[in-house]
Amino acid sequence: MSSINISELVISHNANTKSFERGEACYRSGFVQSVTQRGDDIQAKVQVSEQNPYRVTIGFNSDGDNIITSCSQFIVAKAS
């Protein structure tokens, strides 16, 4: 994975304990398939089971000091 311009300390400081621990466990278990940085946003594709993977996005608000996160599931359409 390429170098991402955000520290673990910044993420842990802005995340709740449960979310941070789950994200760390997913990363250490190899469930994070890719990580990309697009401007101020960092996106990760995560797959913890055989179900569809999901995308986690970490970004900053307009002040640049608070982290905003979102999580959305990929929809995989199968060809008929």
C-alpha positions in Angstrom: 0.0 0.0 0.0 1.2 3.5 -0.7 2.1 6.1 1.9 -0.9 7.9 3.3 -0.6 11.4 4.7 -2.4 10.9 8.1 -1.0 9.5 11.3 -2.5 6.7 13.4 -2.4 9.2 16.3 -4.7 11.6 14.5 -7.1 8.8 13.6 -7.2 7.3 17.1 -7.7 10.8 18.6 -10.7 11.5 16.4 -12.3 8.0 16.4 -14.3 6.4 19.2 -12.5 3.5 20.8 -14.7 0.7 19.4 -14.4 2.0 15.8 -10.7 2.4 16.1 -10.2 -1.1 17.5 -12.4 -2.6 14.8 -10.5 -0.8 12.0 -7.1 -1.8 13.5 -8.2 -5.4 13.8 -9.4 -5.4 10.1 -6.1 -3.9 9.0 -4.0 -6.4 11.0 -6.1 -9.3 9.8 -5.6 -8.4 6.1 -9.2 -7.4 5.4 -8.2 -4.0 4.0 -7.8 -4.7 0.3 -6.7 -1.2 -0.8 -6.1 2.3 0.5 -6.0 5.4 -1.6 -5.7 9.1 -0.9 -7.7 11.5 -3.0 -7.0 15.1 -2.0 -7.9 15.3 1.7 -9.9 12.1 1.7 -8.6 8.6 2.4 -10.6 5.6 1.1 -10.2 2.0 2.0 -11.8 -1.0 0.5 -12.5 -3.6 3.2 -13.8 -7.1 3.0 -14.3 -9.0 6.3 -16.4 -11.9 4.9 -17.5 -13.4 1.7 -20.3 -10.7 1.5 -19.8 -7.6 -0.6 -16.8 -5.5 0.4 -17.4 -2.0 1.8 -15.7 1.3 1.5 -14.6 3.4 4.4 -13.8 7.1 3.8 -11.9 9.3 6.2 -11.8 13.1 5.5 -11.6 16.4 7.2 -14.2 19.1 7.7 -13.7 22.6 6.3 -11.7 23.6 9.4 -9.3 20.8 8.7 -9.3 19.6 12.3 -12.1 17.1 12.7 -12.3 13.8 10.9 -15.5 12.9 9.0 -16.0 9.2 8.2 -18.5 7.3 6.1 -18.9 3.6 5.4 -20.8 2.3 2.4 -21.2 -1.2 1.0 -20.3 -2.0 -2.6 -23.2 -3.4 -4.6 -21.9 -6.2 -6.8 -24.2 -7.0 -9.7 -23.9 -10.5 -11.2 -24.3 -11.0 -14.9 -27.3 -13.1 -15.8 
